Amino acid sequence: SEVKSQIIGTFVSFFGTSLGVLLLKHSDDLSKTLQHSISAMTVTKKANKLELSEPVVPCKRKRPV
């Protein structure tokens, strides 16, 4: 009975620790993804503020003779 409760206690603590590590890993990955998308949005907003003009095709140059 004492050994059984010790085994169950060990399993519960191992399961809890494993679950905690898994949740923290997913939380960290989500945080990195959100920070990346927020920084990409910031760059886009800055480019819009610069009022970039549309790209223009350069005119053809005359061939040298």
mmJSON file of the N, C-alpha and C atoms, coordinates in Angstrom:
{"data_MODEL":{"atom_site":{
"group_PDB":["ATOM","ATOM","ATOM","ATOM","ATOM","ATOM","ATOM","ATOM","ATOM","ATOM","ATOM","ATOM","ATOM","ATOM","ATOM","ATOM","ATOM","ATOM","ATOM","ATOM","ATOM","ATOM","ATOM","ATOM","ATOM","ATOM","ATOM","ATOM","ATOM","ATOM","ATOM","ATOM","ATOM","ATOM","ATOM","ATOM","ATOM","ATOM","ATOM","ATOM","ATOM","ATOM","ATOM","ATOM","ATOM","ATOM","ATOM","ATOM","ATOM","ATOM","ATOM","ATOM","ATOM","ATOM","ATOM","ATOM","ATOM","ATOM","ATOM","ATOM","ATOM","ATOM","ATOM","ATOM","ATOM","ATOM","ATOM","ATOM","ATOM","ATOM","ATOM","ATOM","ATOM","ATOM","ATOM","ATOM","ATOM","ATOM","ATOM","ATOM","ATOM","ATOM","ATOM","ATOM","ATOM","ATOM","ATOM","ATOM","ATOM","ATOM","ATOM","ATOM","ATOM","ATOM","ATOM","ATOM","ATOM","ATOM","ATOM","ATOM","ATOM","ATOM","ATOM","ATOM","ATOM","ATOM","ATOM","ATOM","ATOM","ATOM","ATOM","ATOM","ATOM","ATOM","ATOM","ATOM","ATOM","ATOM","ATOM","ATOM","ATOM","ATOM","ATOM","ATOM","ATOM","ATOM","ATOM","ATOM","ATOM","ATOM","ATOM","ATOM","ATOM","ATOM","ATOM","ATOM","ATOM","ATOM","ATOM","ATOM","ATOM","ATOM","ATOM","ATOM","ATOM","ATOM","ATOM","ATOM","ATOM","ATOM","ATOM","ATOM","ATOM","ATOM","ATOM","ATOM","ATOM","ATOM","ATOM","ATOM","ATOM","ATOM","ATOM","ATOM","ATOM","ATOM","ATOM","ATOM","ATOM","ATOM","ATOM","ATOM","ATOM","ATOM","ATOM","ATOM","ATOM","ATOM","ATOM","ATOM","ATOM","ATOM","ATOM","ATOM","ATOM","ATOM","ATOM","ATOM","ATOM","ATOM","ATOM","ATOM","ATOM","ATOM","ATOM"],
"id":[1,2,3,4,5,6,7,8,9,10,11,12,13,14,15,16,17,18,19,20,21,22,23,24,25,26,27,28,29,30,31,32,33,34,35,36,37,38,39,40,41,42,43,44,45,46,47,48,49,50,51,52,53,54,55,56,57,58,59,60,61,62,63,64,65,66,67,68,69,70,71,72,73,74,75,76,77,78,79,80,81,82,83,84,85,86,87,88,89,90,91,92,93,94,95,96,97,98,99,100,101,102,103,104,105,106,107,108,109,110,111,112,113,114,115,116,117,118,119,120,121,122,123,124,125,126,127,128,129,130,131,132,133,134,135,136,137,138,139,140,141,142,143,144,145,146,147,148,149,150,151,152,153,154,155,156,157,158,159,160,161,162,163,164,165,166,167,168,169,170,171,172,173,174,175,176,177,178,179,180,181,182,183,184,185,186,187,188,189,190,191,192,193,194,195],
"type_symbol":["N","C","C","N","C","C","N","C","C","N","C","C","N","C","C","N","C","C","N","C","C","N","C","C","N","C","C","N","C","C","N","C","C","N","C","C","N","C","C","N","C","C","N","C","C","N","C","C","N","C","C","N","C","C","N","C","C","N","C","C","N","C","C","N","C","C","N","C","C","N","C","C","N","C","C","N","C","C","N","C","C","N","C","C","N","C","C","N","C","C","N","C","C","N","C","C","N","C","C","N","C","C","N","C","C","N","C","C","N","C","C","N","C","C","N","C","C","N","C","C","N","C","C","N","C","C","N","C","C","N","C","C","N","C","C","N","C","C","N","C","C","N","C","C","N","C","C","N","C","C","N","C","C","N","C","C","N","C","C","N","C","C","N","C","C","N","C","C","N","C","C","N","C","C","N","C","C","N","C","C","N","C","C","N","C","C","N","C","C","N","C","C","N","C","C"],
"label_atom_id":["N","CA","C","N","CA","C","N","CA","C","N","CA","C","N","CA","C","N","CA","C","N","CA","C","N","CA","C","N","CA","C","N","CA","C","N","CA","C","N","CA","C","N","CA","C","N","CA","C","N","CA","C","N","CA","C","N","CA","C","N","CA","C","N","CA","C","N","CA","C","N","CA","C","N","CA","C","N","CA","C","N","CA","C","N","CA","C","N","CA","C","N","CA","C","N","CA","C","N","CA","C","N","CA","C","N","CA","C","N","CA","C","N","CA","C","N","CA","C","N","CA","C","N","CA","C","N","CA","C","N","CA","C","N","CA","C","N","CA","C","N","CA","C","N","CA","C","N","CA","C","N","CA","C","N","CA","C","N","CA","C","N","CA","C","N","CA","C","N","CA","C","N","CA","C","N","CA","C","N","CA","C","N","CA","C","N","CA","C","N","CA","C","N","CA","C","N","CA","C","N","CA","C","N","CA","C","N","CA","C","N","CA","C","N","CA","C","N","CA","C","N","CA","C","N","CA","C"],
"label_alt_id":[null,null,null,null,null,null,null,null,null,null,null,null,null,null,null,null,null,null,null,null,null,null,null,null,null,null,null,null,null,null,null,null,null,null,null,null,null,null,null,null,null,null,null,null,null,null,null,null,null,null,null,null,null,null,null,null,null,null,null,null,null,null,null,null,null,null,null,null,null,null,null,null,null,null,null,null,null,null,null,null,null,null,null,null,null,null,null,null,null,null,null,null,null,null,null,null,null,null,null,null,null,null,null,null,null,null,null,null,null,null,null,null,null,null,null,null,null,null,null,null,null,null,null,null,null,null,null,null,null,null,null,null,null,null,null,null,null,null,null,null,null,null,null,null,null,null,null,null,null,null,null,null,null,null,null,null,null,null,null,null,null,null,null,null,null,null,null,null,null,null,null,null,null,null,null,null,null,null,null,null,null,null,null,null,null,null,null,null,null,null,null,null,null,null,null],
"label_comp_id":["SER","SER","SER","GLU","GLU","GLU","VAL","VAL","VAL","LYS","LYS","LYS","SER","SER","SER","GLN","GLN","GLN","ILE","ILE","ILE","ILE","ILE","ILE","GLY","GLY","GLY","THR","THR","THR","PHE","PHE","PHE","VAL","VAL","VAL","SER","SER","SER","PHE","PHE","PHE","PHE","PHE","PHE","GLY","GLY","GLY","THR","THR","THR","SER","SER","SER","LEU","LEU","LEU","GLY","GLY","GLY","VAL","VAL","VAL","LEU","LEU","LEU","LEU","LEU","LEU","LEU","LEU","LEU","LYS","LYS","LYS","HIS","HIS","HIS","SER","SER","SER","ASP","ASP","ASP","ASP","ASP","ASP","LEU","LEU","LEU","SER","SER","SER","LYS","LYS","LYS","THR","THR","THR","LEU","LEU","LEU","GLN","GLN","GLN","HIS","HIS","HIS","SER","SER","SER","ILE","ILE","ILE","SER","SER","SER","ALA","ALA","ALA","MET","MET","MET","THR","THR","THR","VAL","VAL","VAL","THR","THR","THR","LYS","LYS","LYS","LYS","LYS","LYS","ALA","ALA","ALA","ASN","ASN","ASN","LYS","LYS","LYS","LEU","LEU","LEU","GLU","GLU","GLU","LEU","LEU","LEU","SER","SER","SER","GLU","GLU","GLU","PRO","PRO","PRO","VAL","VAL","VAL","VAL","VAL","VAL","PRO","PRO","PRO","CYS","CYS","CYS","LYS","LYS","LYS","ARG","ARG","ARG","LYS","LYS","LYS","ARG","ARG","ARG","PRO","PRO","PRO","VAL","VAL","VAL"],
"label_asym_id":["A","A","A","A","A","A","A","A","A","A","A","A","A","A","A","A","A","A","A","A","A","A","A","A","A","A","A","A","A","A","A","A","A","A","A","A","A","A","A","A","A","A","A","A","A","A","A","A","A","A","A","A","A","A","A","A","A","A","A","A","A","A","A","A","A","A","A","A","A","A","A","A","A","A","A","A","A","A","A","A","A","A","A","A","A","A","A","A","A","A","A","A","A","A","A","A","A","A","A","A","A","A","A","A","A","A","A","A","A","A","A","A","A","A","A","A","A","A","A","A","A","A","A","A","A","A","A","A","A","A","A","A","A","A","A","A","A","A","A","A","A","A","A","A","A","A","A","A","A","A","A","A","A","A","A","A","A","A","A","A","A","A","A","A","A","A","A","A","A","A","A","A","A","A","A","A","A","A","A","A","A","A","A","A","A","A","A","A","A","A","A","A","A","A","A"],
"label_entity_id":["1","1","1","1","1","1","1","1","1","1","1","1","1","1","1","1","1","1","1","1","1","1","1","1","1","1","1","1","1","1","1","1","1","1","1","1","1","1","1","1","1","1","1","1","1","1","1","1","1","1","1","1","1","1","1","1","1","1","1","1","1","1","1","1","1","1","1","1","1","1","1","1","1","1","1","1","1","1","1","1","1","1","1","1","1","1","1","1","1","1","1","1","1","1","1","1","1","1","1","1","1","1","1","1","1","1","1","1","1","1","1","1","1","1","1","1","1","1","1","1","1","1","1","1","1","1","1","1","1","1","1","1","1","1","1","1","1","1","1","1","1","1","1","1","1","1","1","1","1","1","1","1","1","1","1","1","1","1","1","1","1","1","1","1","1","1","1","1","1","1","1","1","1","1","1","1","1","1","1","1","1","1","1","1","1","1","1","1","1","1","1","1","1","1","1"],
"label_seq_id":[1,1,1,2,2,2,3,3,3,4,4,4,5,5,5,6,6,6,7,7,7,8,8,8,9,9,9,10,10,10,11,11,11,12,12,12,13,13,13,14,14,14,15,15,15,16,16,16,17,17,17,18,18,18,19,19,19,20,20,20,21,21,21,22,22,22,23,23,23,24,24,24,25,25,25,26,26,26,27,27,27,28,28,28,29,29,29,30,30,30,31,31,31,32,32,32,33,33,33,34,34,34,35,35,35,36,36,36,37,37,37,38,38,38,39,39,39,40,40,40,41,41,41,42,42,42,43,43,43,44,44,44,45,45,45,46,46,46,47,47,47,48,48,48,49,49,49,50,50,50,51,51,51,52,52,52,53,53,53,54,54,54,55,55,55,56,56,56,57,57,57,58,58,58,59,59,59,60,60,60,61,61,61,62,62,62,63,63,63,64,64,64,65,65,65],
"pdbx_PDB_ins_code":[null,null,null,null,null,null,null,null,null,null,null,null,null,null,null,null,null,null,null,null,null,null,null,null,null,null,null,null,null,null,null,null,null,null,null,null,null,null,null,null,null,null,null,null,null,null,null,null,null,null,null,null,null,null,null,null,null,null,null,null,null,null,null,null,null,null,null,null,null,null,null,null,null,null,null,null,null,null,null,null,null,null,null,null,null,null,null,null,null,null,null,null,null,null,null,null,null,null,null,null,null,null,null,null,null,null,null,null,null,null,null,null,null,null,null,null,null,null,null,null,null,null,null,null,null,null,null,null,null,null,null,null,null,null,null,null,null,null,null,null,null,null,null,null,null,null,null,null,null,null,null,null,null,null,null,null,null,null,null,null,null,null,null,null,null,null,null,null,null,null,null,null,null,null,null,null,null,null,null,null,null,null,null,null,null,null,null,null,null,null,null,null,null,null,null],
"Cartn_x":[0.826,0.0,0.873,1.926,2.827,3.603,4.044,4.773,3.853,2.6,1.628,1.389,1.227,0.994,2.241,3.425,4.667,4.785,4.4,4.441,3.451,2.249,1.23,1.701,2.297,2.807,3.907,4.782,5.854,5.287,4.281,3.664,2.991,2.27,1.558,2.55,3.633,4.599,5.313,5.618,6.244,5.288,4.019,3.023,2.837,2.761,2.59,3.765,4.963,6.161,6.216,5.914,5.928,4.888,3.709,2.647,3.04,3.651,4.093,5.129,6.096,7.129,6.497,5.569,4.9,4.115,3.372,2.59,3.49,4.572,5.476,6.166,6.478,7.104,6.143,4.878,3.892,3.654,3.626,3.435,4.591,5.808,6.985,6.944,6.572,6.475,5.408,4.275,3.202,3.66,4.363,4.868,5.821,6.729,7.67,6.935,5.92,5.157,4.419,3.796,3.064,4.001,5.156,6.108,6.598,6.8,7.253,6.186,4.917,3.855,3.633,3.782,3.615,4.734,5.966,7.069,6.906,6.363,6.119,5.056,4.033,3.001,3.582,4.49,5.116,5.92,6.662,7.447,6.52,5.406,4.442,3.853,3.512,2.953,3.973,5.242,6.279,6.451,6.38,6.512,5.337,4.149,2.984,3.114,3.717,3.897,4.898,5.828,6.812,6.197,4.982,4.262,5.112,5.463,6.257,5.431,6.039,5.322,5.361,4.493,4.434,5.703,6.163,7.36,7.095,8.108,7.988,9.046,8.638,9.578,10.454,11.77,12.635,12.481,12.696,12.572,13.758,13.497,14.531,15.624,16.839,17.983,18.313,18.858,19.269,20.528,20.596,21.788,22.933,24.122,25.263,25.566,26.012,26.279,27.662],
"Cartn_y":[-1.188,0.0,1.256,1.237,2.39,2.538,1.404,1.419,1.885,1.42,1.801,3.315,3.891,5.338,6.112,5.557,6.21,6.192,5.054,4.95,5.922,5.985,6.9,8.35,8.684,10.039,10.388,9.428,9.652,9.874,9.061,9.208,10.568,10.965,12.247,13.401,13.362,14.455,14.426,13.234,13.138,13.639,13.226,13.654,15.165,15.71,17.155,17.934,17.434,18.1,18.031,16.853,16.694,17.594,17.651,18.503,19.975,20.371,21.757,22.145,21.253,21.52,21.649,20.76,20.795,22.098,22.498,23.735,24.967,24.991,26.139,26.212,25.054,25.045,25.615,25.166,25.683,27.175,27.596,29.007,29.846,29.342,30.05,30.149,29.055,29.068,30.055,30.072,31.002,32.445,32.702,34.048,34.511,33.634,33.986,34.28,33.464,33.663,34.993,35.302,36.562,37.757,37.675,38.781,38.991,37.896,38.006,38.679,38.27,38.858,40.32,40.665,42.061,42.916,42.394,43.174,43.323,42.303,42.402,43.463,43.529,44.551,45.946,46.073,47.369,47.837,46.935,47.279,47.71,47.009,47.353,48.736,49.031,50.349,51.453,51.205,52.208,52.446,51.385,51.53,52.323,52.104,52.865,54.344,54.635,56.029,56.742,56.015,56.622,56.998,56.533,56.801,56.437,55.199,54.715,54.751,55.19,55.242,53.871,53.72,52.461,52.283,51.063,50.85,51.212,51.757,52.195,51.468,51.013,50.353,51.427,51.26,52.284,52.315,53.508,53.612,52.921,52.449,51.718,52.675,52.195,53.003,52.696,53.684,53.466,52.622,51.762,50.932,51.774,51.55,52.275,51.786,52.679,52.34,51.812],
"Cartn_z":[0.0,0.0,0.0,0.815,0.867,-0.436,-0.997,-2.264,-3.383,-3.342,-4.375,-4.351,-3.179,-3.097,-3.528,-3.26,-3.687,-5.21,-5.829,-7.291,-7.918,-7.359,-7.889,-7.737,-6.599,-6.387,-7.371,-7.659,-8.624,-10.015,-10.388,-11.705,-11.838,-10.799,-10.853,-11.002,-10.252,-10.362,-11.714,-12.242,-13.564,-14.64,-14.56,-15.536,-15.478,-14.276,-14.123,-14.683,-14.413,-14.929,-16.449,-17.003,-18.466,-19.123,-18.527,-19.067,-18.988,-17.873,-17.724,-18.764,-19.006,-20.013,-21.393,-21.713,-23.016,-23.197,-22.17,-22.262,-22.39,-21.631,-21.717,-23.072,-23.656,-24.982,-26.025,-25.971,-26.923,-26.703,-25.452,-25.137,-25.681,-25.548,-26.055,-27.578,-28.248,-29.711,-30.18,-29.488,-29.845,-29.649,-28.569,-28.298,-29.394,-29.81,-30.876,-32.179,-32.494,-33.725,-33.698,-32.568,-32.464,-32.544,-31.903,-31.965,-33.386,-34.125,-35.513,-36.372,-36.189,-37.011,-36.645,-35.373,-34.962,-35.544,-35.548,-36.114,-37.623,-38.293,-39.731,-40.01,-39.156,-39.333,-39.119,-38.174,-37.908,-39.111,-39.722,-40.912,-42.042,-42.207,-43.251,-43.007,-41.767,-41.454,-41.716,-41.378,-41.631,-43.124,-43.927,-45.377,-45.939,-45.396,-45.855,-45.497,-44.364,-43.966,-44.866,-45.431,-46.33,-47.672,-47.915,-49.155,-50.363,-50.443,-51.566,-52.835,-53.925,-55.195,-55.865,-56.843,-57.583,-58.402,-58.571,-59.39,-60.846,-61.504,-62.892,-63.715,-64.904,-65.803,-66.433,-66.397,-66.99,-68.51,-69.108,-70.562,-71.232,-72.446,-73.178,-73.61,-73.536,-73.96,-75.41,-76.075,-77.467,-77.481,-78.468,-78.615,-79.153,-78.634,-79.193,-80.605,-81.463,-82.859,-83.051],
"occupancy":[1.0,1.0,1.0,1.0,1.0,1.0,1.0,1.0,1.0,1.0,1.0,1.0,1.0,1.0,1.0,1.0,1.0,1.0,1.0,1.0,1.0,1.0,1.0,1.0,1.0,1.0,1.0,1.0,1.0,1.0,1.0,1.0,1.0,1.0,1.0,1.0,1.0,1.0,1.0,1.0,1.0,1.0,1.0,1.0,1.0,1.0,1.0,1.0,1.0,1.0,1.0,1.0,1.0,1.0,1.0,1.0,1.0,1.0,1.0,1.0,1.0,1.0,1.0,1.0,1.0,1.0,1.0,1.0,1.0,1.0,1.0,1.0,1.0,1.0,1.0,1.0,1.0,1.0,1.0,1.0,1.0,1.0,1.0,1.0,1.0,1.0,1.0,1.0,1.0,1.0,1.0,1.0,1.0,1.0,1.0,1.0,1.0,1.0,1.0,1.0,1.0,1.0,1.0,1.0,1.0,1.0,1.0,1.0,1.0,1.0,1.0,1.0,1.0,1.0,1.0,1.0,1.0,1.0,1.0,1.0,1.0,1.0,1.0,1.0,1.0,1.0,1.0,1.0,1.0,1.0,1.0,1.0,1.0,1.0,1.0,1.0,1.0,1.0,1.0,1.0,1.0,1.0,1.0,1.0,1.0,1.0,1.0,1.0,1.0,1.0,1.0,1.0,1.0,1.0,1.0,1.0,1.0,1.0,1.0,1.0,1.0,1.0,1.0,1.0,1.0,1.0,1.0,1.0,1.0,1.0,1.0,1.0,1.0,1.0,1.0,1.0,1.0,1.0,1.0,1.0,1.0,1.0,1.0,1.0,1.0,1.0,1.0,1.0,1.0,1.0,1.0,1.0,1.0,1.0,1.0],
"B_iso_or_equiv":[0.0,0.0,0.0,0.0,0.0,0.0,0.0,0.0,0.0,0.0,0.0,0.0,0.0,0.0,0.0,0.0,0.0,0.0,0.0,0.0,0.0,0.0,0.0,0.0,0.0,0.0,0.0,0.0,0.0,0.0,0.0,0.0,0.0,0.0,0.0,0.0,0.0,0.0,0.0,0.0,0.0,0.0,0.0,0.0,0.0,0.0,0.0,0.0,0.0,0.0,0.0,0.0,0.0,0.0,0.0,0.0,0.0,0.0,0.0,0.0,0.0,0.0,0.0,0.0,0.0,0.0,0.0,0.0,0.0,0.0,0.0,0.0,0.0,0.0,0.0,0.0,0.0,0.0,0.0,0.0,0.0,0.0,0.0,0.0,0.0,0.0,0.0,0.0,0.0,0.0,0.0,0.0,0.0,0.0,0.0,0.0,0.0,0.0,0.0,0.0,0.0,0.0,0.0,0.0,0.0,0.0,0.0,0.0,0.0,0.0,0.0,0.0,0.0,0.0,0.0,0.0,0.0,0.0,0.0,0.0,0.0,0.0,0.0,0.0,0.0,0.0,0.0,0.0,0.0,0.0,0.0,0.0,0.0,0.0,0.0,0.0,0.0,0.0,0.0,0.0,0.0,0.0,0.0,0.0,0.0,0.0,0.0,0.0,0.0,0.0,0.0,0.0,0.0,0.0,0.0,0.0,0.0,0.0,0.0,0.0,0.0,0.0,0.0,0.0,0.0,0.0,0.0,0.0,0.0,0.0,0.0,0.0,0.0,0.0,0.0,0.0,0.0,0.0,0.0,0.0,0.0,0.0,0.0,0.0,0.0,0.0,0.0,0.0,0.0,0.0,0.0,0.0,0.0,0.0,0.0],
"pdbx_formal_charge":[null,null,null,null,null,null,null,null,null,null,null,null,null,null,null,null,null,null,null,null,null,null,null,null,null,null,null,null,null,null,null,null,null,null,null,null,null,null,null,null,null,null,null,null,null,null,null,null,null,null,null,null,null,null,null,null,null,null,null,null,null,null,null,null,null,null,null,null,null,null,null,null,null,null,null,null,null,null,null,null,null,null,null,null,null,null,null,null,null,null,null,null,null,null,null,null,null,null,null,null,null,null,null,null,null,null,null,null,null,null,null,null,null,null,null,null,null,null,null,null,null,null,null,null,null,null,null,null,null,null,null,null,null,null,null,null,null,null,null,null,null,null,null,null,null,null,null,null,null,null,null,null,null,null,null,null,null,null,null,null,null,null,null,null,null,null,null,null,null,null,null,null,null,null,null,null,null,null,null,null,null,null,null,null,null,null,null,null,null,null,null,null,null,null,null],
"auth_seq_id":[1,1,1,2,2,2,3,3,3,4,4,4,5,5,5,6,6,6,7,7,7,8,8,8,9,9,9,10,10,10,11,11,11,12,12,12,13,13,13,14,14,14,15,15,15,16,16,16,17,17,17,18,18,18,19,19,19,20,20,20,21,21,21,22,22,22,23,23,23,24,24,24,25,25,25,26,26,26,27,27,27,28,28,28,29,29,29,30,30,30,31,31,31,32,32,32,33,33,33,34,34,34,35,35,35,36,36,36,37,37,37,38,38,38,39,39,39,40,40,40,41,41,41,42,42,42,43,43,43,44,44,44,45,45,45,46,46,46,47,47,47,48,48,48,49,49,49,50,50,50,51,51,51,52,52,52,53,53,53,54,54,54,55,55,55,56,56,56,57,57,57,58,58,58,59,59,59,60,60,60,61,61,61,62,62,62,63,63,63,64,64,64,65,65,65],
"auth_comp_id":["SER","SER","SER","GLU","GLU","GLU","VAL","VAL","VAL","LYS","LYS","LYS","SER","SER","SER","GLN","GLN","GLN","ILE","ILE","ILE","ILE","ILE","ILE","GLY","GLY","GLY","THR","THR","THR","PHE","PHE","PHE","VAL","VAL","VAL","SER","SER","SER","PHE","PHE","PHE","PHE","PHE","PHE","GLY","GLY","GLY","THR","THR","THR","SER","SER","SER","LEU","LEU","LEU","GLY","GLY","GLY","VAL","VAL","VAL","LEU","LEU","LEU","LEU","LEU","LEU","LEU","LEU","LEU","LYS","LYS","LYS","HIS","HIS","HIS","SER","SER","SER","ASP","ASP","ASP","ASP","ASP","ASP","LEU","LEU","LEU","SER","SER","SER","LYS","LYS","LYS","THR","THR","THR","LEU","LEU","LEU","GLN","GLN","GLN","HIS","HIS","HIS","SER","SER","SER","ILE","ILE","ILE","SER","SER","SER","ALA","ALA","ALA","MET","MET","MET","THR","THR","THR","VAL","VAL","VAL","THR","THR","THR","LYS","LYS","LYS","LYS","LYS","LYS","ALA","ALA","ALA","ASN","ASN","ASN","LYS","LYS","LYS","LEU","LEU","LEU","GLU","GLU","GLU","LEU","LEU","LEU","SER","SER","SER","GLU","GLU","GLU","PRO","PRO","PRO","VAL","VAL","VAL","VAL","VAL","VAL","PRO","PRO","PRO","CYS","CYS","CYS","LYS","LYS","LYS","ARG","ARG","ARG","LYS","LYS","LYS","ARG","ARG","ARG","PRO","PRO","PRO","VAL","VAL","VAL"],
"auth_asym_id":["A","A","A","A","A","A","A","A","A","A","A","A","A","A","A","A","A","A","A","A","A","A","A","A","A","A","A","A","A","A","A","A","A","A","A","A","A","A","A","A","A","A","A","A","A","A","A","A","A","A","A","A","A","A","A","A","A","A","A","A","A","A","A","A","A","A","A","A","A","A","A","A","A","A","A","A","A","A","A","A","A","A","A","A","A","A","A","A","A","A","A","A","A","A","A","A","A","A","A","A","A","A","A","A","A","A","A","A","A","A","A","A","A","A","A","A","A","A","A","A","A","A","A","A","A","A","A","A","A","A","A","A","A","A","A","A","A","A","A","A","A","A","A","A","A","A","A","A","A","A","A","A","A","A","A","A","A","A","A","A","A","A","A","A","A","A","A","A","A","A","A","A","A","A","A","A","A","A","A","A","A","A","A","A","A","A","A","A","A","A","A","A","A","A","A"],
"auth_atom_id":["N","CA","C","N","CA","C","N","CA","C","N","CA","C","N","CA","C","N","CA","C","N","CA","C","N","CA","C","N","CA","C","N","CA","C","N","CA","C","N","CA","C","N","CA","C","N","CA","C","N","CA","C","N","CA","C","N","CA","C","N","CA","C","N","CA","C","N","CA","C","N","CA","C","N","CA","C","N","CA","C","N","CA","C","N","CA","C","N","CA","C","N","CA","C","N","CA","C","N","CA","C","N","CA","C","N","CA","C","N","CA","C","N","CA","C","N","CA","C","N","CA","C","N","CA","C","N","CA","C","N","CA","C","N","CA","C","N","CA","C","N","CA","C","N","CA","C","N","CA","C","N","CA","C","N","CA","C","N","CA","C","N","CA","C","N","CA","C","N","CA","C","N","CA","C","N","CA","C","N","CA","C","N","CA","C","N","CA","C","N","CA","C","N","CA","C","N","CA","C","N","CA","C","N","CA","C","N","CA","C","N","CA","C","N","CA","C","N","CA","C","N","CA","C","N","CA","C"],
"pdbx_PDB_model_num":[1,1,1,1,1,1,1,1,1,1,1,1,1,1,1,1,1,1,1,1,1,1,1,1,1,1,1,1,1,1,1,1,1,1,1,1,1,1,1,1,1,1,1,1,1,1,1,1,1,1,1,1,1,1,1,1,1,1,1,1,1,1,1,1,1,1,1,1,1,1,1,1,1,1,1,1,1,1,1,1,1,1,1,1,1,1,1,1,1,1,1,1,1,1,1,1,1,1,1,1,1,1,1,1,1,1,1,1,1,1,1,1,1,1,1,1,1,1,1,1,1,1,1,1,1,1,1,1,1,1,1,1,1,1,1,1,1,1,1,1,1,1,1,1,1,1,1,1,1,1,1,1,1,1,1,1,1,1,1,1,1,1,1,1,1,1,1,1,1,1,1,1,1,1,1,1,1,1,1,1,1,1,1,1,1,1,1,1,1,1,1,1,1,1,1]
}}}
